[in-house]
């Protein structure tokens, strides 16, 4: 935030400053766990029902045009 | 109503994994999450004309999903939240290569957060949205998101008994130097 010159003089302080700037970044245990938690959810297999739903919506489209 | 373009449909399909992850984060229940995603897709389809091409589709969809979640919650008088931890049990079966126990603890801690804090920390820390985008999704000020994220983080640290990691740099610094992120 402040004192960028000081950061370059003391590398450790600079890195610490990075951690503060991004409190959920890779230096943060919470940040890492959060991503692990979320990535697991994102990589879960998507059930067919969603693709089927979109196909159904697509087919229903001409009928919807009336109203 | 103008025809929904093939591209829009493809983009919707592509957004489903993220939508499901966000829905699970909000509901803490896999079945309710999928119902929520289904509602979101139907709504998005119906109002596709209100989506501005070139803007962030994921943010637009997350907004719809979130509104749907809170309106359902109001209707049901807050029973959306799964207090029996069914989700925790279900997800615990999910195979993971590392940090299984840790992650289970983390899930439990996340469940204890109030919804507004949980969604804020998920949007910022996991879904990859900026504070500005998250504020738009939640319909609140950027400062509100910042304070929710900060409170969520402090609370998680308390629950998980992690000391203020970046106030006292050593852990963070050694992790960065040695690259031992996964511990």
gemmi code that builds the backbone of each chain (N, CA, C; Angstrom):
import gemmi

chains = {
    "A": [
        ("UNK", (0.822, -1.182, 0.000), (0.000, 0.000, 0.000), (0.872, 1.255, 0.000)),
        ("UNK", (1.591, 1.462, 1.112), (2.498, 2.600, 1.168), (3.932, 2.084, 1.105)),
        ("UNK", (4.856, 2.996, 0.903), (6.272, 2.661, 0.955), (6.717, 1.549, 0.018)),
        ("UNK", (6.508, 1.754, -1.252), (6.917, 0.729, -2.210), (8.434, 0.549, -2.206)),
        ("UNK", (9.168, 1.629, -1.924), (10.621, 1.533, -1.937), (11.112, 0.642, -0.804)),
        ("UNK", (10.465, 0.766, 0.306), (10.835, -0.052, 1.459), (10.667, -1.541, 1.105)),
        ("UNK", (9.616, -1.829, 0.337), (9.357, -3.211, -0.049), (10.507, -3.792, -0.855)),
        ("UNK", (11.024, -3.014, -1.767), (12.100, -3.541, -2.591), (13.370, -3.714, -1.770)),
        ("UNK", (13.514, -2.888, -0.745), (14.685, -3.013, 0.114), (14.609, -4.274, 0.967)),
        ("UNK", (13.427, -4.539, 1.493), (13.260, -5.720, 2.329), (12.261, -6.659, 1.643)),
        ("UNK", (12.804, -7.666, 0.970), (11.967, -8.580, 0.194), (10.876, -9.248, 0.989)),
        ("UNK", (11.216, -9.668, 2.198), (10.240, -10.373, 3.021), (9.041, -9.489, 3.320)),
        ("UNK", (9.330, -8.253, 3.638), (8.241, -7.324, 3.932), (7.378, -7.138, 2.699)),
        ("UNK", (8.028, -7.114, 1.550), (7.291, -6.952, 0.301), (6.353, -8.116, 0.066)),
        ("UNK", (6.867, -9.307, 0.334), (6.021, -10.486, 0.138), (4.858, -10.488, 1.119)),
        ("UNK", (5.171, -10.046, 2.319), (4.108, -10.016, 3.314), (3.034, -9.044, 2.865)),
        ("UNK", (3.502, -7.954, 2.300), (2.567, -6.954, 1.801), (1.659, -7.565, 0.734)),
        ("UNK", (2.225, -8.426, -0.109), (1.416, -9.106, -1.120), (0.305, -9.907, -0.464)),
        ("UNK", (0.661, -10.589, 0.598), (-0.313, -11.410, 1.306), (-1.459, -10.561, 1.815)),
        ("UNK", (-1.129, -9.390, 2.323), (-2.168, -8.511, 2.844), (-3.031, -7.988, 1.712)),
        ("UNK", (-2.370, -7.696, 0.563), (-3.106, -7.181, -0.587), (-4.116, -8.190, -1.099)),
        ("UNK", (-3.813, -9.457, -1.016), (-4.728, -10.495, -1.476), (-4.908, -11.519, -0.355)),
        ("UNK", (-5.790, -11.190, 0.584), (-5.913, -12.036, 1.778), (-6.431, -13.438, 1.481)),
        ("UNK", (-6.930, -13.664, 0.272), (-7.399, -15.011, -0.071), (-6.526, -15.617, -1.168)),
        ("UNK", (-5.342, -15.070, -1.334), (-4.428, -15.551, -2.369), (-3.765, -16.863, -1.975)),
        ("UNK", (-2.827, -17.331, -2.807), (-2.189, -18.631, -2.577), (-1.383, -18.700, -1.274)),
        ("UNK", (-1.089, -17.541, -0.693), (-0.358, -17.551, 0.573), (-1.271, -17.799, 1.763)),
        ("UNK", (-2.555, -17.788, 1.505), (-3.500, -17.902, 2.603), (-4.073, -19.314, 2.683)),
        ("UNK", (-4.017, -19.882, 3.865), (-4.565, -21.221, 4.083), (-6.066, -21.236, 3.741)),
        ("UNK", (-6.766, -20.202, 4.194), (-8.197, -20.098, 3.902), (-8.429, -20.014, 2.393)),
        ("UNK", (-7.615, -19.189, 1.735), (-7.749, -19.024, 0.295), (-7.533, -20.337, -0.455)),
        ("UNK", (-6.529, -21.093, -0.015), (-6.247, -22.381, -0.678), (-7.373, -23.373, -0.457)),
        ("UNK", (-7.858, -23.451, 0.760), (-8.939, -24.393, 1.071), (-10.221, -24.034, 0.320)),
        ("UNK", (-10.457, -22.738, 0.247), (-11.645, -22.245, -0.447), (-11.627, -22.693, -1.909)),
        ("UNK", (-10.465, -22.561, -2.535), (-10.363, -22.953, -3.935), (-10.468, -24.463, -4.094)),
        ("UNK", (-9.869, -25.180, -3.138), (-9.939, -26.636, -3.185), (-11.398, -27.096, -3.077)),
        ("UNK", (-12.108, -26.497, -2.130), (-13.526, -26.798, -1.908), (-14.330, -26.538, -3.178)),
        ("UNK", (-14.095, -25.375, -3.766), (-14.880, -24.948, -4.912), (-14.526, -25.735, -6.169)),
        ("UNK", (-13.226, -25.973, -6.372), (-12.789, -26.708, -7.554), (-13.368, -28.119, -7.574)),
        ("UNK", (-13.478, -28.689, -6.372), (-14.057, -30.028, -6.294), (-15.517, -29.993, -6.745)),
        ("UNK", (-16.221, -28.949, -6.340), (-17.620, -28.812, -6.746), (-17.736, -28.573, -8.253)),
        ("UNK", (-16.855, -27.714, -8.775), (-16.915, -27.397, -10.207), (-16.612, -28.631, -11.052)),
        ("UNK", (-15.719, -29.491, -10.564), (-15.317, -30.637, -11.382), (-16.252, -31.838, -11.223)),
        ("UNK", (-17.285, -31.665, -10.428), (-18.289, -32.719, -10.283), (-18.967, -32.956, -11.646)),
        ("UNK", (-19.296, -34.211, -11.959), (-19.959, -34.510, -13.234), (-21.330, -33.845, -13.303)),
        ("UNK", (-21.597, -33.215, -14.438), (-22.886, -32.543, -14.620), (-23.933, -33.565, -15.054)),
        ("UNK", (-25.023, -33.686, -14.309), (-26.066, -34.634, -14.702), (-26.668, -34.270, -16.064)),
        ("UNK", (-27.158, -35.299, -16.789), (-27.731, -35.085, -18.121), (-28.944, -34.164, -18.119)),
        ("UNK", (-29.605, -34.092, -16.941), (-30.874, -33.360, -16.912), (-30.743, -31.925, -17.419)),
        ("UNK", (-29.551, -31.339, -17.267), (-29.400, -29.937, -17.662), (-29.320, -29.779, -19.179)),
        ("UNK", (-28.578, -30.663, -19.822), (-28.512, -30.620, -21.277), (-29.895, -30.920, -21.863)),
        ("UNK", (-30.587, -31.867, -21.232), (-31.936, -32.207, -21.690), (-32.878, -31.025, -21.537)),
        ("UNK", (-32.736, -30.342, -20.407), (-33.569, -29.177, -20.146), (-33.372, -28.115, -21.227)),
        ("UNK", (-32.118, -27.836, -21.559), (-31.843, -26.809, -22.564), (-32.384, -27.227, -23.936)),
        ("UNK", (-32.267, -28.512, -24.257), (-32.815, -28.989, -25.526), (-34.324, -28.816, -25.555)),
        ("UNK", (-34.944, -29.087, -24.414), (-36.400, -28.930, -24.319), (-36.797, -27.468, -24.498)),
        ("UNK", (-36.059, -26.599, -23.851), (-36.342, -25.161, -23.962), (-36.192, -24.705, -25.407)),
        ("UNK", (-35.186, -25.270, -26.058), (-34.917, -24.908, -27.444), (-36.073, -25.354, -28.345)),
        ("UNK", (-36.553, -26.565, -28.090), (-37.651, -27.090, -28.903), (-38.941, -26.341, -28.640)),
        ("UNK", (-39.115, -25.874, -27.427), (-40.359, -25.207, -27.051), (-40.422, -23.779, -27.588)),
        ("UNK", (-39.299, -23.304, -28.077), (-39.203, -21.900, -28.463), (-40.246, -21.403, -29.450)),
        ("UNK", (-40.476, -22.108, -30.586), (-41.459, -21.591, -31.540), (-42.832, -21.383, -30.899)),
        ("UNK", (-43.201, -22.277, -29.999), (-44.498, -22.181, -29.339), (-44.557, -20.922, -28.466)),
        ("UNK", (-43.449, -20.598, -27.852), (-43.405, -19.438, -26.962), (-43.586, -18.129, -27.706)),
        ("UNK", (-43.267, -18.147, -28.989), (-43.323, -16.915, -29.769), (-44.728, -16.324, -29.801)),
        ("UNK", (-45.728, -17.186, -29.638), (-47.112, -16.733, -29.744), (-47.459, -15.697, -28.678)),
        ("UNK", (-47.018, -15.919, -27.451), (-47.380, -14.953, -26.398), (-46.225, -14.038, -26.122)),
    ],
    "B": [
        ("UNK", (-40.683, -12.814, -29.192), (-39.397, -13.135, -28.547), (-38.390, -13.580, -29.596)),
        ("UNK", (-37.239, -12.962, -29.578), (-36.207, -13.333, -30.543), (-35.680, -14.727, -30.217)),
        ("UNK", (-35.277, -15.415, -31.262), (-34.772, -16.770, -31.051), (-33.505, -16.733, -30.201)),
        ("UNK", (-33.396, -17.735, -29.364), (-32.189, -17.846, -28.553), (-31.090, -18.405, -29.439)),
        ("UNK", (-29.971, -17.749, -29.455), (-28.912, -18.177, -30.364), (-28.241, -19.448, -29.856)),
        ("UNK", (-27.653, -20.156, -30.813), (-26.952, -21.386, -30.474), (-25.797, -21.080, -29.528)),
        ("UNK", (-25.172, -19.928, -29.757), (-24.053, -19.530, -28.911), (-24.462, -19.341, -27.466)),
        ("UNK", (-25.631, -18.767, -27.279), (-26.137, -18.540, -25.922), (-26.354, -19.873, -25.217)),
        ("UNK", (-26.918, -20.816, -25.959), (-27.158, -22.134, -25.377), (-25.832, -22.804, -25.001)),
        ("UNK", (-24.868, -22.715, -25.895), (-23.550, -23.293, -25.620), (-22.916, -22.654, -24.387)),
        ("UNK", (-23.070, -21.324, -24.290), (-22.497, -20.618, -23.148), (-23.190, -21.019, -21.842)),
        ("UNK", (-24.507, -21.217, -21.923), (-25.244, -21.670, -20.740), (-24.723, -23.028, -20.289)),
        ("UNK", (-24.571, -23.924, -21.264), (-24.058, -25.267, -20.944), (-22.696, -25.180, -20.266)),
        ("UNK", (-21.872, -24.295, -20.797), (-20.521, -24.145, -20.260), (-20.504, -23.579, -18.851)),
        ("UNK", (-21.548, -22.839, -18.509), (-21.577, -22.192, -17.196), (-22.133, -23.106, -16.105)),
        ("UNK", (-22.705, -24.243, -16.509), (-23.381, -25.105, -15.535), (-22.475, -25.582, -14.388)),
        ("UNK", (-21.254, -26.034, -14.666), (-20.420, -26.455, -13.520), (-20.211, -25.344, -12.490)),
        ("UNK", (-19.986, -24.121, -12.941), (-19.819, -23.000, -12.009), (-21.112, -22.702, -11.262)),
        ("UNK", (-22.219, -22.746, -11.995), (-23.512, -22.479, -11.362), (-23.805, -23.504, -10.276)),
        ("UNK", (-23.484, -24.752, -10.566), (-23.736, -25.801, -9.574), (-22.860, -25.606, -8.343)),
        ("UNK", (-21.611, -25.236, -8.581), (-20.712, -25.018, -7.444), (-21.207, -23.866, -6.573)),
        ("UNK", (-21.643, -22.798, -7.211), (-22.152, -21.650, -6.455), (-23.441, -22.036, -5.726)),
        ("UNK", (-24.291, -22.802, -6.410), (-25.563, -23.221, -5.811), (-25.329, -24.102, -4.583)),
        ("UNK", (-24.376, -25.014, -4.682), (-24.063, -25.860, -3.519), (-23.514, -25.002, -2.384)),
        ("UNK", (-22.677, -24.041, -2.737), (-22.126, -23.155, -1.713), (-23.235, -22.402, -0.980)),
        ("UNK", (-24.257, -22.013, -1.711), (-25.358, -21.268, -1.089), (-26.278, -22.180, -0.290)),
        ("UNK", (-26.694, -23.292, -0.908), (-27.714, -24.131, -0.277), (-27.128, -25.159, 0.681)),
        ("UNK", (-25.871, -25.544, 0.457), (-25.244, -26.608, 1.238), (-26.008, -27.923, 1.093)),
        ("UNK", (-26.616, -28.096, -0.057), (-27.394, -29.305, -0.291), (-27.406, -29.595, -1.798)),
        ("UNK", (-26.949, -30.769, -2.189), (-26.765, -31.070, -3.608), (-28.073, -31.078, -4.400)),
        ("UNK", (-29.131, -31.653, -3.832), (-30.394, -31.723, -4.559), (-31.013, -30.344, -4.742)),
        ("UNK", (-31.015, -29.588, -3.657), (-31.563, -28.233, -3.740), (-30.738, -27.382, -4.691)),
        ("UNK", (-29.448, -27.629, -4.693), (-28.566, -26.873, -5.581), (-28.928, -27.136, -7.036)),
        ("UNK", (-29.153, -28.396, -7.384), (-29.482, -28.708, -8.777), (-30.847, -28.164, -9.180)),
        ("UNK", (-31.793, -28.163, -8.242), (-33.092, -27.546, -8.539), (-32.916, -26.056, -8.796)),
        ("UNK", (-32.050, -25.459, -8.007), (-31.777, -24.031, -8.146), (-31.132, -23.724, -9.498)),
        ("UNK", (-30.224, -24.575, -9.916), (-29.569, -24.394, -11.218), (-30.604, -24.542, -12.333)),
        ("UNK", (-31.491, -25.511, -12.186), (-32.524, -25.716, -13.188), (-33.410, -24.470, -13.323)),
        ("UNK", (-33.853, -23.930, -12.186), (-34.651, -22.706, -12.182), (-33.894, -21.564, -12.859)),
        ("UNK", (-32.616, -21.492, -12.548), (-31.772, -20.426, -13.096), (-31.693, -20.521, -14.620)),
        ("UNK", (-31.531, -21.751, -15.117), (-31.419, -21.932, -16.560), (-32.729, -21.557, -17.264)),
        ("UNK", (-33.842, -21.944, -16.649), (-35.140, -21.609, -17.243), (-35.329, -20.088, -17.277)),
        ("UNK", (-35.018, -19.451, -16.155), (-35.145, -17.986, -16.081), (-34.226, -17.300, -17.089)),
        ("UNK", (-32.997, -17.774, -17.154), (-32.022, -17.173, -18.066), (-32.490, -17.310, -19.508)),
        ("UNK", (-33.062, -18.465, -19.804), (-33.569, -18.707, -21.155), (-34.701, -17.734, -21.479)),
        ("UNK", (-35.625, -17.600, -20.535), (-36.783, -16.734, -20.737), (-36.387, -15.274, -20.932)),
        ("UNK", (-35.389, -14.856, -20.180), (-35.032, -13.438, -20.280), (-33.690, -13.218, -20.974)),
        ("UNK", (-33.392, -14.095, -21.925), (-32.096, -13.989, -22.599), (-31.925, -12.643, -23.301)),
        ("UNK", (-33.061, -12.018, -23.659), (-32.959, -10.734, -24.365), (-32.419, -9.629, -23.473)),
        ("UNK", (-32.546, -9.819, -22.164), (-32.040, -8.777, -21.267), (-30.541, -8.930, -21.012)),
        ("UNK", (-29.972, -10.001, -21.537), (-28.513, -10.143, -21.409), (-27.821, -9.341, -22.502)),
        ("UNK", (-26.871, -8.497, -22.086), (-26.112, -7.686, -23.038), (-24.926, -8.485, -23.540)),
        ("UNK", (-24.948, -8.873, -24.827), (-23.804, -9.631, -25.343), (-22.505, -8.857, -25.116)),
        ("UNK", (-21.483, -9.583, -24.792), (-20.192, -8.936, -24.541), (-19.969, -8.651, -23.063)),
        ("UNK", (-21.052, -8.670, -22.276), (-20.851, -8.516, -20.831), (-20.681, -9.896, -20.208)),
        ("UNK", (-20.438, -9.911, -18.937), (-20.091, -11.151, -18.243), (-21.314, -12.050, -18.019)),
        ("UNK", (-21.408, -13.092, -18.849), (-22.556, -13.993, -18.747), (-22.593, -14.710, -17.405)),
        ("UNK", (-21.410, -15.098, -16.934), (-21.343, -15.827, -15.668), (-21.892, -14.964, -14.520)),
        ("UNK", (-21.510, -13.697, -14.518), (-22.008, -12.789, -13.472), (-23.524, -12.618, -13.583)),
        ("UNK", (-24.001, -12.516, -14.803), (-25.443, -12.368, -15.056), (-26.190, -13.600, -14.521)),
        ("UNK", (-25.659, -14.775, -14.820), (-26.289, -16.018, -14.368), (-26.218, -16.166, -12.841)),
        ("UNK", (-25.096, -15.800, -12.269), (-24.948, -15.882, -10.814), (-25.961, -14.964, -10.121)),
        ("UNK", (-26.208, -13.808, -10.750), (-27.188, -12.876, -10.184), (-28.574, -13.512, -10.173)),
        ("UNK", (-28.929, -14.140, -11.296), (-30.236, -14.800, -11.383), (-30.329, -15.909, -10.336)),
        ("UNK", (-29.290, -16.711, -10.262), (-29.295, -17.840, -9.319), (-29.424, -17.356, -7.877)),
        ("UNK", (-28.676, -16.325, -7.572), (-28.708, -15.791, -6.213), (-30.094, -15.228, -5.867)),
        ("UNK", (-30.676, -14.458, -6.806), (-32.015, -13.916, -6.559), (-33.023, -15.031, -6.340)),
        ("UNK", (-32.895, -16.066, -7.156), (-33.792, -17.208, -7.044), (-33.632, -17.882, -5.667)),
        ("UNK", (-32.397, -18.027, -5.254), (-32.121, -18.658, -3.953), (-32.787, -17.872, -2.822)),
        ("UNK", (-32.586, -16.567, -2.819), (-33.133, -15.780, -1.712), (-34.649, -15.677, -1.776)),
        ("UNK", (-35.210, -15.674, -2.978), (-36.668, -15.607, -3.039), (-37.270, -16.937, -2.591)),
        ("UNK", (-36.609, -18.033, -2.920), (-37.076, -19.348, -2.428), (-36.962, -19.420, -0.908)),
        ("UNK", (-35.867, -18.883, -0.417), (-35.628, -18.946, 1.022), (-36.688, -18.144, 1.765)),
        ("UNK", (-37.051, -17.003, 1.195), (-38.096, -16.198, 1.835), (-39.415, -16.949, 1.832)),
        ("UNK", (-39.702, -17.584, 0.693), (-40.964, -18.331, 0.581), (-41.034, -19.460, 1.590)),
        ("UNK", (-39.928, -20.131, 1.760), (-39.950, -21.309, 2.631), (-39.627, -20.969, 4.078)),
        ("UNK", (-39.427, -19.701, 4.337), (-39.116, -19.316, 5.699), (-37.819, -19.911, 6.190)),
        ("UNK", (-36.800, -19.792, 5.338), (-35.426, -20.093, 5.743), (-35.103, -21.573, 5.972)),
        ("UNK", (-35.976, -22.473, 5.537), (-35.607, -23.872, 5.769), (-34.682, -24.401, 4.679)),
        ("UNK", (-34.250, -23.504, 3.797), (-33.362, -23.926, 2.722), (-32.031, -24.447, 3.272)),
        ("UNK", (-31.581, -23.768, 4.296), (-30.309, -24.145, 4.917), (-30.388, -25.569, 5.471)),
        ("UNK", (-29.438, -26.377, 5.127), (-29.483, -27.775, 5.549), (-28.700, -27.970, 6.843)),
        ("UNK", (-29.419, -28.002, 7.943), (-28.728, -28.055, 9.227), (-28.286, -29.467, 9.602)),
        ("UNK", (-28.824, -30.457, 8.896), (-28.451, -31.834, 9.246), (-27.118, -32.258, 8.646)),
        ("UNK", (-26.558, -31.378, 7.845), (-25.252, -31.703, 7.272), (-25.299, -32.841, 6.267)),
        ("UNK", (-26.432, -32.966, 5.576), (-26.548, -34.026, 4.576), (-25.509, -33.829, 3.486)),
        ("UNK", (-25.335, -32.562, 3.129), (-24.365, -32.241, 2.093), (-22.963, -32.668, 2.512)),
        ("UNK", (-22.635, -32.402, 3.732), (-21.310, -32.754, 4.231), (-21.092, -34.255, 4.097)),
        ("UNK", (-22.091, -35.001, 4.496), (-21.983, -36.450, 4.441), (-21.839, -36.920, 2.997)),
        ("UNK", (-22.655, -36.349, 2.124), (-22.613, -36.765, 0.733), (-21.275, -36.455, 0.100)),
        ("UNK", (-20.805, -35.257, 0.359), (-19.571, -34.854, -0.286), (-18.359, -35.566, 0.285)),
        ("UNK", (-18.489, -36.017, 1.510), (-17.359, -36.696, 2.134), (-17.027, -37.982, 1.385)),
        ("UNK", (-18.021, -38.528, 0.676), (-17.815, -39.758, -0.085), (-16.995, -39.491, -1.350)),
        ("UNK", (-17.121, -38.264, -1.818), (-16.397, -37.819, -2.998), (-14.904, -38.117, -2.854)),
        ("UNK", (-14.314, -38.863, -3.790), (-12.896, -39.166, -3.638), (-12.022, -37.937, -3.868)),
        ("UNK", (-11.056, -37.755, -3.045), (-10.109, -36.659, -3.227), (-8.717, -37.191, -2.934)),
        ("UNK", (-7.735, -36.637, -3.613), (-6.389, -37.193, -3.472), (-5.656, -36.679, -2.239)),
        ("UNK", (-5.999, -35.469, -1.842), (-5.238, -34.908, -0.727), (-6.131, -34.046, 0.160)),
        ("UNK", (-5.726, -33.932, 1.374), (-6.392, -33.014, 2.285), (-7.851, -33.339, 2.552)),
        ("UNK", (-8.217, -34.615, 2.465), (-9.605, -35.002, 2.651), (-10.161, -34.522, 3.997)),
        ("UNK", (-9.447, -34.861, 5.039), (-9.928, -34.512, 6.375), (-10.000, -32.997, 6.562)),
        ("UNK", (-8.940, -32.370, 6.122), (-8.871, -30.920, 6.179), (-10.045, -30.265, 5.486)),
        ("UNK", (-10.334, -30.778, 4.301), (-11.371, -30.179, 3.479), (-12.735, -30.374, 4.129)),
        ("UNK", (-12.903, -31.512, 4.765), (-14.158, -31.790, 5.463), (-14.354, -30.779, 6.598)),
        ("UNK", (-13.280, -30.534, 7.317), (-13.335, -29.516, 8.374), (-13.686, -28.160, 7.791)),
        ("UNK", (-13.075, -27.888, 6.650), (-13.300, -26.589, 6.032), (-14.760, -26.428, 5.626)),
        ("UNK", (-15.326, -27.489, 5.049), (-16.736, -27.464, 4.665), (-17.628, -27.179, 5.857)),
        ("UNK", (-17.303, -27.860, 6.960), (-18.075, -27.670, 8.179), (-18.005, -26.230, 8.661)),
        ("UNK", (-16.821, -25.654, 8.540), (-16.642, -24.266, 8.969), (-17.415, -23.312, 8.064)),
        ("UNK", (-17.360, -23.588, 6.783), (-18.051, -22.762, 5.793), (-19.561, -22.764, 6.051)),
        ("UNK", (-20.072, -23.933, 6.416), (-21.505, -24.067, 6.706), (-21.956, -23.189, 7.855)),
        ("UNK", (-21.020, -22.929, 8.772), (-21.390, -22.148, 9.954), (-21.485, -20.650, 9.678)),
        ("UNK", (-21.005, -20.238, 8.507), (-21.057, -18.808, 8.205), (-22.474, -18.389, 7.829)),
        ("UNK", (-22.843, -17.158, 8.143), (-24.105, -16.633, 7.634), (-24.048, -16.581, 6.099)),
        ("UNK", (-25.206, -16.721, 5.442), (-25.223, -16.782, 3.966), (-24.503, -15.611, 3.307)),
        ("UNK", (-24.737, -14.407, 3.836), (-24.156, -13.244, 3.150), (-22.625, -13.278, 3.175)),
        ("UNK", (-22.083, -13.765, 4.261), (-20.622, -13.859, 4.348), (-20.103, -15.004, 3.495)),
        ("UNK", (-20.851, -16.107, 3.523), (-20.399, -17.268, 2.751), (-20.390, -16.945, 1.258)),
        ("UNK", (-21.466, -16.328, 0.777), (-21.509, -16.049, -0.657), (-20.413, -15.051, -1.041)),
        ("UNK", (-20.159, -14.086, -0.175), (-19.134, -13.090, -0.495), (-17.759, -13.737, -0.609)),
        ("UNK", (-17.429, -14.587, 0.337), (-16.082, -15.170, 0.308), (-15.943, -16.185, -0.831)),
        ("UNK", (-17.043, -16.835, -1.205), (-17.023, -17.752, -2.344), (-16.830, -16.974, -3.647)),
        ("UNK", (-17.597, -15.915, -3.808), (-17.518, -15.138, -5.053), (-16.116, -14.565, -5.246)),
        ("UNK", (-15.542, -14.057, -4.169), (-14.231, -13.410, -4.260), (-13.092, -14.438, -4.226)),
        ("UNK", (-13.167, -15.355, -3.282), (-12.036, -16.255, -3.072), (-12.023, -17.487, -3.951)),
        ("UNK", (-13.174, -17.848, -4.528), (-13.214, -19.091, -5.295), (-13.746, -18.926, -6.719)),
        ("UNK", (-14.806, -18.149, -6.901), (-15.405, -18.040, -8.239), (-14.632, -17.108, -9.154)),
        ("UNK", (-13.713, -16.349, -8.580), (-12.875, -15.493, -9.397), (-13.495, -14.171, -9.807)),
        ("UNK", (-14.500, -13.703, -9.086), (-15.074, -12.407, -9.410), (-14.303, -11.290, -8.704)),
        ("UNK", (-14.364, -10.111, -9.310), (-13.772, -8.941, -8.664), (-14.743, -8.446, -7.597)),
        ("UNK", (-14.265, -7.576, -6.720), (-15.148, -7.011, -5.703), (-16.313, -6.257, -6.353)),
        ("UNK", (-16.020, -5.589, -7.462), (-17.062, -4.828, -8.162), (-18.132, -5.764, -8.717)),
        ("UNK", (-17.672, -6.861, -9.328), (-18.628, -7.819, -9.894), (-19.459, -8.469, -8.793)),
        ("UNK", (-18.794, -8.836, -7.704), (-19.504, -9.467, -6.592), (-20.549, -8.518, -6.012)),
        ("UNK", (-20.197, -7.241, -5.935), (-21.142, -6.248, -5.422), (-22.362, -6.164, -6.321)),
        ("UNK", (-22.125, -6.238, -7.631), (-23.232, -6.176, -8.576), (-24.118, -7.419, -8.439)),
        ("UNK", (-23.483, -8.577, -8.323), (-24.230, -9.827, -8.186), (-25.104, -9.786, -6.930)),
        ("UNK", (-24.550, -9.279, -5.841), (-25.284, -9.261, -4.570), (-26.129, -8.010, -4.383)),
        ("UNK", (-26.056, -7.094, -5.324), (-26.843, -5.875, -5.223), (-26.496, -5.037, -4.004)),
        ("UNK", (-25.220, -4.916, -3.735), (-24.808, -4.096, -2.591), (-23.531, -3.328, -2.935)),
        ("UNK", (-23.054, -2.539, -1.988), (-21.858, -1.726, -2.232), (-20.592, -2.573, -2.185)),
        ("UNK", (-19.572, -2.120, -2.889), (-18.281, -2.803, -2.892), (-17.739, -2.928, -1.465)),
        ("UNK", (-17.908, -1.858, -0.696), (-17.426, -1.867, 0.689), (-18.106, -2.935, 1.535)),
        ("UNK", (-19.374, -3.176, 1.241), (-20.122, -4.209, 1.966), (-19.525, -5.579, 1.683)),
        ("UNK", (-19.220, -5.830, 0.413), (-18.598, -7.108, 0.037), (-17.262, -7.262, 0.753)),
        ("UNK", (-16.485, -6.178, 0.735), (-15.166, -6.238, 1.373), (-15.284, -6.588, 2.843)),
        ("UNK", (-16.235, -5.961, 3.519), (-16.338, -6.233, 4.955), (-16.897, -7.632, 5.211)),
        ("UNK", (-17.798, -8.100, 4.340), (-18.302, -9.471, 4.503), (-17.194, -10.493, 4.299)),
        ("UNK", (-16.370, -10.274, 3.280), (-15.261, -11.194, 3.006), (-14.309, -11.220, 4.198)),
        ("UNK", (-14.048, -10.027, 4.709), (-13.111, -9.938, 5.820), (-13.662, -10.613, 7.080)),
        ("UNK", (-14.957, -10.410, 7.337), (-15.556, -11.069, 8.504), (-15.608, -12.580, 8.313)),
        ("UNK", (-15.916, -13.008, 7.071), (-15.972, -14.445, 6.780), (-14.603, -15.086, 7.015)),
        ("UNK", (-13.579, -14.395, 6.566), (-12.233, -14.923, 6.682), (-11.813, -15.027, 8.151)),
        ("UNK", (-12.103, -13.986, 8.898), (-11.778, -13.996, 10.322), (-12.517, -15.124, 11.033)),
        ("UNK", (-13.785, -15.272, 10.703), (-14.606, -16.316, 11.325), (-14.068, -17.712, 10.979)),
        ("UNK", (-13.718, -17.910, 9.720), (-13.177, -19.212, 9.305), (-11.872, -19.506, 10.029)),
        ("UNK", (-11.070, -18.481, 10.171), (-9.795, -18.661, 10.882), (-10.050, -19.048, 12.328)),
        ("UNK", (-11.069, -18.437, 12.920), (-11.406, -18.763, 14.307), (-11.880, -20.214, 14.422)),
        ("UNK", (-12.825, -20.563, 13.551), (-13.389, -21.911, 13.607), (-12.303, -22.964, 13.375)),
        ("UNK", (-11.445, -22.691, 12.396), (-10.417, -23.670, 12.029), (-9.138, -23.495, 12.838)),
        ("UNK", (-9.172, -22.523, 13.725), (-8.021, -22.261, 14.596), (-6.738, -22.013, 13.812)),
        ("UNK", (-6.886, -21.244, 12.745), (-5.710, -20.818, 11.989), (-5.370, -19.430, 12.514)),
        ("UNK", (-4.139, -19.233, 12.920), (-3.789, -17.912, 13.427), (-3.678, -16.933, 12.270)),
        ("UNK", (-3.753, -15.665, 12.595), (-3.710, -14.625, 11.562), (-2.499, -14.784, 10.679)),
        ("UNK", (-2.660, -15.582, 9.625), (-1.500, -16.033, 8.859), (-0.710, -14.924, 8.184)),
        ("UNK", (-1.404, -13.940, 7.610), (-0.535, -12.981, 6.931), (-0.192, -11.757, 7.772)),
        ("UNK", (-0.692, -11.723, 8.987), (-0.186, -10.699, 9.895), (1.226, -11.078, 10.344)),
        ("UNK", (1.430, -12.370, 10.520), (2.750, -12.846, 10.934), (3.354, -13.676, 9.834)),
        ("UNK", (3.854, -13.011, 8.855), (4.338, -13.609, 7.616), (5.012, -14.958, 7.515)),
        ("UNK", (5.760, -15.470, 8.519), (6.620, -16.633, 8.272), (5.988, -17.758, 7.456)),
        ("UNK", (4.798, -18.197, 7.853), (4.161, -19.304, 7.129), (3.935, -18.960, 5.664)),
        ("UNK", (3.349, -17.805, 5.475), (3.023, -17.382, 4.120), (4.305, -17.260, 3.301)),
        ("UNK", (5.318, -16.690, 3.907), (6.559, -16.471, 3.176), (7.241, -17.790, 2.855)),
        ("UNK", (7.343, -18.682, 3.830), (8.026, -19.939, 3.545), (7.236, -20.748, 2.527)),
        ("UNK", (5.892, -20.639, 2.572), (5.078, -21.361, 1.594), (5.394, -20.846, 0.192)),
        ("UNK", (5.578, -19.534, 0.102), (5.834, -18.965, -1.208), (7.250, -19.318, -1.692)),
        ("UNK", (8.196, -19.271, -0.777), (9.577, -19.537, -1.141), (9.770, -20.988, -1.560)),
        ("UNK", (9.209, -21.909, -0.781), (9.426, -23.324, -1.070), (8.368, -23.887, -2.013)),
        ("UNK", (7.305, -23.134, -2.219), (6.250, -23.586, -3.121), (5.456, -24.749, -2.565)),
        ("UNK", (5.403, -24.871, -1.250), (4.657, -25.973, -0.647), (3.240, -25.528, -0.334)),
        ("UNK", (2.509, -25.247, -1.385), (1.157, -24.717, -1.185), (0.216, -25.769, -0.614)),
        ("UNK", (0.393, -27.024, -1.025), (-0.588, -28.044, -0.646), (-0.366, -28.600, 0.762)),
        ("UNK", (0.750, -28.312, 1.346), (1.094, -28.760, 2.689), (1.064, -30.272, 2.840)),
    ],
}
model = gemmi.Model(1)
for chain_id, residues in chains.items():
    chain = gemmi.Chain(chain_id)
    for i, (resn, *xyz) in enumerate(residues, 1):
        res = gemmi.Residue()
        res.name, res.seqid = resn, gemmi.SeqId(i, " ")
        for name, pos in zip(("N", "CA", "C"), xyz):
            atom = gemmi.Atom()
            atom.name, atom.element = name, gemmi.Element(name[0])
            atom.pos, atom.b_iso = gemmi.Position(*pos), 0.0
            res.add_atom(atom)
        chain.add_residue(res)
    model.add_chain(chain)
structure = gemmi.Structure()
structure.add_model(model)
structure.setup_entities()
